[in-house]
Amino acid sequence: MYNPLKLFRLIAFIEGVSFLVLLFIAMPLKYWAGLPLAVRVVGSAHGILFVLFVMSLADVMIRYRWSLFRGALIFLSSLIPFGTFAVDYYWLRKAAE
């Protein structure tokens, strides 16, 4: 059966990994190895995943009647490296059970 929270957690995980790849692999390749294509490819994929993350977050907020404050904290955590994983570990995992 379709579970919006589990889908959101999956999207958040993939988006978090793409953010780390962008920051710690693609950006160094661009600036230290002169390969700007790495940022273009990974950045585009991350951008699409980020939009999916935001759309899925909005869906979960509506379905589970989460507060705007909770949604804002989860959104802001996605802007911090490893933030998505911390929110999942301390908050979303328990909500999905």
Kinemage of the C-alpha trace (Angstrom):
@kinemage 1
@onewidth
@group {chain A} dominant
@subgroup {mainchain}
@vectorlist {calphas} color= white
{ca met a 1} P 0.000 0.000 0.000
{ca tyr a 2} L 1.130 3.536 -0.744
{ca asn a 3} L 2.537 5.272 2.333
{ca pro a 4} L 3.239 9.008 1.796
{ca leu a 5} L 5.578 9.224 4.788
{ca lys a 6} L 7.740 6.329 3.614
{ca leu a 7} L 7.878 7.833 0.124
{ca phe a 8} L 8.878 11.193 1.621
{ca arg a 9} L 11.641 9.536 3.648
{ca leu a 10} L 12.960 7.831 0.503
{ca ile a 11} L 12.919 11.071 -1.501
{ca ala a 12} L 14.567 12.916 1.406
{ca phe a 13} L 17.313 10.293 1.618
{ca ile a 14} L 18.066 10.399 -2.112
{ca glu a 15} L 17.964 14.221 -2.104
{ca gly a 16} L 20.340 14.286 0.880
{ca val a 17} L 22.789 11.979 -0.881
{ca ser a 18} L 22.636 14.087 -4.051
{ca phe a 19} L 23.370 17.218 -1.979
{ca leu a 20} L 26.438 15.574 -0.460
{ca val a 21} L 27.641 14.369 -3.869
{ca leu a 22} L 27.202 17.893 -5.203
{ca leu a 23} L 29.112 19.479 -2.322
{ca phe a 24} L 31.877 16.966 -1.755
{ca ile a 25} L 32.474 15.433 -5.191
{ca ala a 26} L 31.108 17.630 -7.988
{ca met a 27} L 32.192 21.001 -6.569
{ca pro a 28} L 35.791 19.890 -5.934
{ca leu a 29} L 35.888 18.396 -9.433
{ca lys a 30} L 34.778 21.742 -10.840
{ca tyr a 31} L 37.190 23.945 -8.915
{ca trp a 32} L 40.195 21.676 -8.399
{ca ala a 33} L 40.097 19.526 -11.539
{ca gly a 34} L 38.523 22.013 -13.949
{ca leu a 35} L 35.500 19.812 -14.722
{ca pro a 36} L 32.412 22.061 -14.615
{ca leu a 37} L 30.303 19.345 -16.248
{ca ala a 38} L 30.213 17.466 -12.937
{ca val a 39} L 28.339 20.321 -11.266
{ca arg a 40} L 26.022 20.718 -14.224
{ca val a 41} L 24.993 17.055 -14.197
{ca val a 42} L 24.827 16.497 -10.445
{ca gly a 43} L 23.352 19.956 -9.862
{ca ser a 44} L 20.537 19.307 -12.314
{ca ala a 45} L 19.722 15.970 -10.714
{ca his a 46} L 19.846 17.529 -7.254
{ca gly a 47} L 17.562 20.351 -8.367
{ca ile a 48} L 14.930 17.905 -9.604
{ca leu a 49} L 15.218 15.888 -6.403
{ca phe a 50} L 14.919 19.038 -4.292
{ca val a 51} L 11.684 19.994 -6.065
{ca leu a 52} L 10.357 16.462 -5.434
{ca phe a 53} L 11.420 16.801 -1.799
{ca val a 54} L 9.489 20.058 -1.369
{ca met a 55} L 6.397 18.688 -3.118
{ca ser a 56} L 6.500 15.509 -1.029
{ca leu a 57} L 6.997 17.525 2.160
{ca ala a 58} L 3.928 19.610 1.333
{ca asp a 59} L 1.924 16.434 0.680
{ca val a 60} L 2.972 14.886 3.993
{ca met a 61} L 2.285 18.120 5.883
{ca ile a 62} L -1.262 18.196 4.539
{ca arg a 63} L -2.005 14.487 4.979
{ca tyr a 64} L -0.592 14.226 8.507
{ca arg a 65} L -1.639 17.741 9.568
{ca trp a 66} L 1.894 18.773 10.472
{ca ser a 67} L 2.382 22.299 11.719
{ca leu a 68} L 4.005 24.947 9.576
{ca phe a 69} L 6.800 25.121 12.152
{ca arg a 70} L 7.552 21.398 11.803
{ca gly a 71} L 7.511 21.639 8.016
{ca ala a 72} L 9.794 24.679 8.108
{ca leu a 73} L 12.289 22.877 10.346
{ca ile a 74} L 12.361 19.880 8.032
{ca phe a 75} L 12.759 22.160 5.013
{ca leu a 76} L 15.585 24.126 6.647
{ca ser a 77} L 17.341 20.898 7.600
{ca ser a 78} L 17.548 20.010 3.922
{ca leu a 79} L 19.699 23.101 3.366
{ca ile a 80} L 22.361 21.881 5.811
{ca pro a 81} L 24.730 19.064 4.836
{ca phe a 82} L 23.682 15.875 6.667
{ca gly a 83} L 20.617 17.717 8.046
{ca thr a 84} L 18.148 15.527 6.200
{ca phe a 85} L 19.677 12.415 7.723
{ca ala a 86} L 19.554 13.860 11.248
{ca val a 87} L 15.867 14.760 10.881
{ca asp a 88} L 15.107 11.298 9.538
{ca tyr a 89} L 16.952 9.595 12.385
{ca tyr a 90} L 15.548 11.667 15.226
{ca trp a 91} L 12.077 12.493 13.947
{ca leu a 92} L 10.735 10.853 10.778
{ca arg a 93} L 11.724 7.291 11.574
{ca lys a 94} L 9.607 7.367 14.726
{ca ala a 95} L 6.663 8.951 12.904
{ca ala a 96} L 6.733 6.233 10.229
{ca glu a 97} L 6.429 3.431 12.792
